[in-house]
Amino acid sequence: MNRVHIKTYGCQMNERDSEAVAAMLRARGYRIVPDENDCDVLLLNTCSVRDAAEQKAIGKAANIQHRKKKRPDFVLGILGCMAQNRGAALLDQLPDVDLIVGTQKFHQVPGYLDNLRAAREAGSPIGETIVDIGEEAGSQNTIKDHVAPEADEAKQVSAFVSIQQGCNMDCAFCIVPKTRGDERSRPMDEIVAECRALAERGVREISLLGQIVTSYGRRDYAHTDGVTPFVQLLERVHAIEGIARIRFTSPHPRGFKDDLVAAYGRLEKLCGYVHLPMQSGSDRILRAMNRPYTHDRYREIVDALRAVRPEMYFSTDVIVGFPGETEEDFEQTHALFKACDFDMAYVFKYSIRTGTPAATMADQVPEDVKERRNQLLLAVLEKNSLRRTAKLVGTIEEVLVDGTDKTGARFTGRTRGNRVCIFDADPRLIGQLVPLRIERASVSTLYGQLALAGVEG
C-alpha cells in the first residue's frame, strides 16, 4: 500500500505544494506513480479560487469513491485550498474520504498516511476520517523539499521555490486569505540555500512563488537604501553560480516600486516577463474590489517596465462582471486591456465565493452579460498574441531546453519571454541555453530550428 498518485488542481503554488508532498512521501518510502489507476493512495490537491474548481475536485472524488467498495484498503485524500475552505463539511458529500488536510499541514501528510497504512495492515476497522485544517506557526518553512529525478529521468531544469505564503490584501472577490492564512515569509538565508542546492543539481531556472510574492519579508527585513526585501532576495538569487534565469509569481501591482522596476535594468538573469494582475480597468470597480491602485497607476507600471525592457512580455488576470460593473466600467477595462498589449491573460467571469464581501454585494451581473464581456477580451487577447508571436518569426531567441515534448519526438523549451518553443535537438542539450531561429508561430507556441552549428537534431 505504498503507491501514491497526486492530482493537482489550480495554480503554480499548488503544483509546488504537490512537489513537496511527493518528495516527503518518497523520503518515507512511498512510490509516486504517474497513473491514478495504478495507485493505492490518491491525493487530490485542490483549488478554491472559483466554485467551478471546487466542484471539479468534488466530482473527481465522488467518482473515485467506488474503488473503496472493491478495495477497502484504498485511501482517498483531499488536500489544499478546498480542504481548508470546507474542512469536515466535505464529508457530507464525500463520506468515504479518509484524509482532509489544509494548506498549513502538507508536511503532516506522510505521518497521516503511515497511520492509515498501519491500521489497514493490522486489519483494524476503518476509523474516523483524519481532518487537519488547523493553523501552524512556521508552516511556510515546510515547503522546501523537491522531487529528486529518478535515475532514468531527464535532469530537472527548472524549479519552483516557495518564498512566502498567505495574503493580507483582502480583495473583495478572493477566498485566498481564508484558505492560505495570513502573510508569512520564509527566512531569506534558507531560500538562498535552497536555490544554491538546486543549482548544484543542475537547475538553471528558478521561479519564486508566493500568494503576493512582492510582499516578501516586508515585516521581517529592513529596506536598504530604498531596496525592498523582495528585491534584496532577487539580488542574492541572481548572484548564485549556475542559475541562468529568474522568474516570479504572483505579484501585486502595489509591489512594483522604483526598485523593482529598476531591477529589470540591472539584473540580467531576471527574465523580461511579468505577470501583473489587473482585475479591472475601472477605478470605481477597483475600489469596490479593494484593489489599492488606479487605472492610471497600472498603466504607469506597464510603461515604466517597458521603458527599462522594451521587449517586456506581460500576462495578467482580469475579472469581468464583478458586482455593479456597468458598460462604462467594462469599457474602461476593455480600453486598458488593449492599451497594455498583453501576451497572455487569464480572463474570468466573476463567480460568487461564499464568505467573501463580494458574494453579498448588490447588482450581481447577469451571466449572459459576463459571457459577452469575457468573449470581447478573449478576442483582443488572441489578436494581440498572434501579432506578438508573428513578430518573432525570423528572429533568433534564447531558449532554455527543458526536455522532450508530449510526443517524445521533439524537444521543448521557453524563451525569456515565457513563450513555449518546439524544435529538434539532441538530448545532451537539455538544461542548456541555445539560440533558436523562429520559423513559425501560433497564438502561444513558437516553432524553429537550432541556430548553433553542429548541434541540430
NORUR-V690197 format. One record per residue. N is the residue number from 1. RES is the residue in one letter. PSI is psi in degrees with one decimal (none if undefined). D_CENTER is the distance of its C-alpha to the mean C-alpha in whole Angstrom. Layout:
N|RES|PSI|D_CENTER ; N|RES|PSI|D_CENTER
This chain:
1|M|48.9|31 ; 2|N|9.3|28 ; 3|R|121.1|26 ; 4|V|133.5|22 ; 5|H|132.2|20 ; 6|I|121.0|16 ; 7|K|126.4|15 ; 8|T|134.0|11 ; 9|Y|147.3|10 ; 10|G|-143.3|7 ; 11|C|178.5|4 ; 12|Q|-28.1|2 ; 13|M|-41.5|5 ; 14|N|-39.3|7 ; 15|E|-43.8|7 ; 16|R|-40.8|8 ; 17|D|-41.7|10 ; 18|S|-39.2|12 ; 19|E|-44.7|12 ; 20|A|-41.7|14 ; 21|V|-42.8|16 ; 22|A|-42.4|17 ; 23|A|-41.9|18 ; 24|M|-37.6|20 ; 25|L|-40.6|22 ; 26|R|-40.7|23 ; 27|A|-23.9|24 ; 28|R|0.7|26 ; 29|G|4.8|28 ; 30|Y|153.7|25 ; 31|R|129.4|25 ; 32|I|118.5|21 ; 33|V|147.2|22 ; 34|P|-16.8|20 ; 35|D|120.3|23 ; 36|E|-16.9|22 ; 37|N|-0.5|26 ; 38|D|34.8|27 ; 39|C|160.1|26 ; 40|D|-22.3|27 ; 41|V|125.7|24 ; 42|L|121.8|22 ; 43|L|124.8|19 ; 44|L|112.6|16 ; 45|N|113.0|13 ; 46|T|167.9|13 ; 47|C|147.8|11 ; 48|S|11.6|13 ; 49|V|-40.2|12 ; 50|R|153.7|15 ; 51|D|-35.7|18 ; 52|A|-35.5|18 ; 53|A|-41.3|15 ; 54|E|-44.2|17 ; 55|Q|-33.8|20 ; 56|K|-44.5|18 ; 57|A|-39.0|17 ; 58|I|-42.3|21 ; 59|G|-41.3|23 ; 60|K|-46.2|21 ; 61|A|-39.7|22 ; 62|A|-38.8|26 ; 63|N|-27.3|26 ; 64|I|-25.7|26 ; 65|Q|-26.6|28 ; 66|H|-23.5|31 ; 67|R|-32.0|31 ; 68|K|-21.7|32 ; 69|K|-35.7|35 ; 70|K|-29.6|36 ; 71|R|89.5|34 ; 72|P|-21.6|35 ; 73|D|-3.5|33 ; 74|F|138.9|30 ; 75|V|128.8|27 ; 76|L|123.7|24 ; 77|G|146.2|21 ; 78|I|124.0|19 ; 79|L|166.4|16 ; 80|G|-149.2|14 ; 81|C|-42.5|13 ; 82|M|-37.1|16 ; 83|A|-43.3|18 ; 84|Q|-41.7|18 ; 85|N|-40.5|19 ; 86|R|-27.1|22 ; 87|G|-139.1|23 ; 88|A|-18.0|26 ; 89|A|-20.9|27 ; 90|L|-27.2|25 ; 91|L|-17.7|28 ; 92|D|-35.0|30 ; 93|Q|-27.4|28 ; 94|L|72.2|27 ; 95|P|-18.2|30 ; 96|D|7.0|30 ; 97|V|136.8|26 ; 98|D|-25.4|27 ; 99|L|128.0|24 ; 100|I|112.9|22 ; 101|V|127.1|20 ; 102|G|-176.6|18 ; 103|T|-17.6|15 ; 104|Q|8.2|17 ; 105|K|22.3|19 ; 106|F|-37.4|17 ; 107|H|-11.1|19 ; 108|Q|-9.7|22 ; 109|V|-46.9|21 ; 110|P|-42.5|23 ; 111|G|-41.8|26 ; 112|Y|-39.9|26 ; 113|L|-36.9|26 ; 114|D|-43.2|29 ; 115|N|-44.5|31 ; 116|L|-39.9|30 ; 117|R|-43.1|31 ; 118|A|-40.2|34 ; 119|A|-43.0|36 ; 120|R|-46.8|35 ; 121|E|-28.1|37 ; 122|A|-3.8|40 ; 123|G|18.3|40 ; 124|S|149.9|40 ; 125|P|148.4|39 ; 126|I|124.7|36 ; 127|G|-161.2|35 ; 128|E|154.1|33 ; 129|T|137.6|29 ; 130|I|121.3|27 ; 131|V|119.8|25 ; 132|D|101.1|24 ; 133|I|20.2|22 ; 134|G|158.1|23 ; 135|E|153.5|22 ; 136|E|119.8|22 ; 137|A|134.0|23 ; 138|G|6.2|21 ; 139|S|-24.9|19 ; 140|Q|-17.2|16 ; 141|N|-2.5|18 ; 142|T|-17.5|18 ; 143|I|79.5|14 ; 144|K|-7.7|16 ; 145|D|146.3|17 ; 146|H|148.7|16 ; 147|V|120.2|17 ; 148|A|129.3|20 ; 149|P|139.8|21 ; 150|E|161.4|24 ; 151|A|-31.8|27 ; 152|D|9.3|27 ; 153|E|156.9|23 ; 154|A|153.6|22 ; 155|K|155.6|21 ; 156|Q|124.0|18 ; 157|V|-38.9|17 ; 158|S|152.6|14 ; 159|A|144.3|12 ; 160|F|136.6|9 ; 161|V|116.9|11 ; 162|S|125.3|10 ; 163|I|-18.8|13 ; 164|Q|142.5|13 ; 165|Q|160.2|12 ; 166|G|169.1|14 ; 167|C|135.9|15 ; 168|N|12.7|18 ; 169|M|-28.9|18 ; 170|D|45.6|19 ; 171|C|140.9|18 ; 172|A|-22.0|21 ; 173|F|-5.3|19 ; 174|C|136.0|16 ; 175|I|-7.1|16 ; 176|V|-42.7|13 ; 177|P|-31.5|16 ; 178|K|-41.2|18 ; 179|T|-26.2|15 ; 180|R|-10.9|14 ; 181|G|-173.2|17 ; 182|D|159.6|18 ; 183|E|128.0|17 ; 184|R|130.9|17 ; 185|S|146.4|17 ; 186|R|154.6|18 ; 187|P|137.1|21 ; 188|M|-40.9|21 ; 189|D|-37.6|23 ; 190|E|-38.9|21 ; 191|I|-46.0|18 ; 192|V|-39.8|20 ; 193|A|-39.1|22 ; 194|E|-44.2|19 ; 195|C|-39.1|18 ; 196|R|-41.3|22 ; 197|A|-38.3|22 ; 198|L|-41.5|19 ; 199|A|-38.6|21 ; 200|E|-23.6|24 ; 201|R|0.5|23 ; 202|G|3.0|22 ; 203|V|132.5|18 ; 204|R|-23.1|19 ; 205|E|129.5|15 ; 206|I|131.2|13 ; 207|S|116.4|10 ; 208|L|131.2|10 ; 209|L|143.6|7 ; 210|G|158.3|9 ; 211|Q|-45.4|9 ; 212|I|82.1|12 ; 213|V|-31.1|11 ; 214|T|-9.9|15 ; 215|S|3.0|16 ; 216|Y|128.5|16 ; 217|G|14.0|20 ; 218|R|-21.0|22 ; 219|R|-4.8|24 ; 220|D|-23.2|24 ; 221|Y|149.0|25 ; 222|A|147.7|28 ; 223|H|136.8|27 ; 224|T|112.8|29 ; 225|D|41.8|31 ; 226|G|6.7|29 ; 227|V|122.1|26 ; 228|T|159.1|23 ; 229|P|-37.2|21 ; 230|F|-43.6|18 ; 231|V|-34.6|20 ; 232|Q|-41.1|22 ; 233|L|-43.3|19 ; 234|L|-42.2|18 ; 235|E|-41.5|22 ; 236|R|-38.9|22 ; 237|V|-37.1|20 ; 238|H|-30.9|21 ; 239|A|-6.7|24 ; 240|I|124.6|23 ; 241|E|134.9|25 ; 242|G|-30.1|24 ; 243|I|124.2|20 ; 244|A|-26.0|20 ; 245|R|146.8|17 ; 246|I|133.2|15 ; 247|R|169.1|12 ; 248|F|153.7|10 ; 249|T|150.9|7 ; 250|S|136.4|8 ; 251|P|-179.8|11 ; 252|H|141.1|14 ; 253|P|-32.0|17 ; 254|R|-25.1|19 ; 255|G|-6.2|18 ; 256|F|72.8|19 ; 257|K|179.0|23 ; 258|D|-35.0|25 ; 259|D|-35.8|24 ; 260|L|-40.3|21 ; 261|V|-45.0|22 ; 262|A|-29.2|25 ; 263|A|-31.7|22 ; 264|Y|-18.8|21 ; 265|G|-16.6|25 ; 266|R|-13.3|26 ; 267|L|98.8|23 ; 268|E|-33.2|23 ; 269|K|-15.8|20 ; 270|L|112.7|18 ; 271|C|145.8|17 ; 272|G|58.6|18 ; 273|Y|129.2|15 ; 274|V|128.4|13 ; 275|H|113.3|11 ; 276|L|93.3|13 ; 277|P|125.1|13 ; 278|M|-45.9|17 ; 279|Q|-49.2|17 ; 280|S|155.6|21 ; 281|G|6.1|23 ; 282|S|124.0|26 ; 283|D|-36.1|27 ; 284|R|-43.7|29 ; 285|I|-37.6|25 ; 286|L|-40.7|23 ; 287|R|-42.4|26 ; 288|A|-32.3|26 ; 289|M|-11.9|22 ; 290|N|43.2|22 ; 291|R|114.2|21 ; 292|P|58.3|23 ; 293|Y|171.3|23 ; 294|T|170.7|25 ; 295|H|-50.0|25 ; 296|D|-38.7|27 ; 297|R|-40.0|25 ; 298|Y|-45.8|22 ; 299|R|-36.3|24 ; 300|E|-41.3|25 ; 301|I|-46.1|22 ; 302|V|-46.0|21 ; 303|D|-39.4|25 ; 304|A|-41.2|25 ; 305|L|-37.8|22 ; 306|R|-25.0|24 ; 307|A|-33.9|27 ; 308|V|-42.2|26 ; 309|R|95.1|24 ; 310|P|-31.5|26 ; 311|E|29.7|23 ; 312|M|139.1|20 ; 313|Y|140.1|17 ; 314|F|140.1|16 ; 315|S|165.4|13 ; 316|T|170.8|13 ; 317|D|136.6|13 ; 318|V|138.5|16 ; 319|I|124.3|18 ; 320|V|148.2|21 ; 321|G|25.6|24 ; 322|F|146.1|23 ; 323|P|127.8|26 ; 324|G|-1.5|29 ; 325|E|117.2|28 ; 326|T|174.6|31 ; 327|E|-37.3|31 ; 328|E|-42.7|32 ; 329|D|-45.8|29 ; 330|F|-38.5|27 ; 331|E|-33.9|29 ; 332|Q|-38.6|28 ; 333|T|-45.5|24 ; 334|H|-44.9|25 ; 335|A|-43.4|27 ; 336|L|-37.8|24 ; 337|F|-43.6|22 ; 338|K|-41.7|25 ; 339|A|-33.6|26 ; 340|C|-14.9|22 ; 341|D|55.4|22 ; 342|F|146.2|18 ; 343|D|-28.3|17 ; 344|M|149.0|14 ; 345|A|148.2|14 ; 346|Y|106.3|12 ; 347|V|120.3|16 ; 348|F|140.5|16 ; 349|K|129.0|19 ; 350|Y|132.8|20 ; 351|S|140.9|20 ; 352|I|129.2|22 ; 353|R|109.0|20 ; 354|T|133.4|23 ; 355|G|-2.7|23 ; 356|T|153.1|22 ; 357|P|-36.7|24 ; 358|A|-22.4|24 ; 359|A|-28.2|25 ; 360|T|10.7|28 ; 361|M|150.1|29 ; 362|A|171.2|32 ; 363|D|47.8|32 ; 364|Q|137.2|29 ; 365|V|133.6|28 ; 366|P|150.3|30 ; 367|E|-38.7|27 ; 368|D|-31.8|29 ; 369|V|-42.7|29 ; 370|K|-44.8|25 ; 371|E|-43.3|25 ; 372|R|-45.1|27 ; 373|R|-38.7|25 ; 374|N|-46.3|22 ; 375|Q|-33.9|24 ; 376|L|-44.2|25 ; 377|L|-38.7|22 ; 378|L|-34.4|21 ; 379|A|-41.5|24 ; 380|V|-43.7|24 ; 381|L|-44.4|21 ; 382|E|-42.3|22 ; 383|K|-45.7|25 ; 384|N|-47.8|23 ; 385|S|-42.6|21 ; 386|L|-43.5|24 ; 387|R|-42.4|26 ; 388|R|-41.2|24 ; 389|T|-35.2|23 ; 390|A|-33.5|27 ; 391|K|-21.3|28 ; 392|L|-14.8|26 ; 393|V|128.0|29 ; 394|G|-10.1|31 ; 395|T|168.5|29 ; 396|I|122.5|28 ; 397|E|143.7|25 ; 398|E|125.5|23 ; 399|V|134.8|21 ; 400|L|119.3|20 ; 401|V|117.7|21 ; 402|D|-40.2|18 ; 403|G|-160.8|20 ; 404|T|156.0|22 ; 405|D|-174.0|21 ; 406|K|-28.0|21 ; 407|T|-20.8|24 ; 408|G|-3.6|25 ; 409|A|-28.3|28 ; 410|R|-178.8|26 ; 411|F|158.9|23 ; 412|T|155.2|20 ; 413|G|-179.0|18 ; 414|R|146.9|17 ; 415|T|173.1|18 ; 416|R|-26.8|18 ; 417|G|11.1|17 ; 418|N|22.0|14 ; 419|R|132.6|16 ; 420|V|135.8|17 ; 421|C|143.7|20 ; 422|I|134.1|22 ; 423|F|167.2|26 ; 424|D|141.2|28 ; 425|A|-177.1|28 ; 426|D|141.6|30 ; 427|P|-26.6|28 ; 428|R|-13.1|29 ; 429|L|-4.7|27 ; 430|I|128.2|23 ; 431|G|-0.6|22 ; 432|Q|153.2|24 ; 433|L|122.4|24 ; 434|V|151.8|26 ; 435|P|130.1|27 ; 436|L|124.8|27 ; 437|R|118.0|29 ; 438|I|124.6|27 ; 439|E|-23.3|30 ; 440|R|151.6|28 ; 441|A|140.6|25 ; 442|S|-167.3|23 ; 443|V|-40.9|21 ; 444|S|-1.7|18 ; 445|T|141.7|20 ; 446|L|144.3|22 ; 447|Y|137.7|25 ; 448|G|-171.0|27 ; 449|Q|143.0|30 ; 450|L|138.9|30 ; 451|A|14.7|32 ; 452|L|115.5|33 ; 453|A|135.7|36 ; 454|G|-5.3|37 ; 455|V|-0.8|33 ; 456|E|140.5|33 ; 457|G|none|32
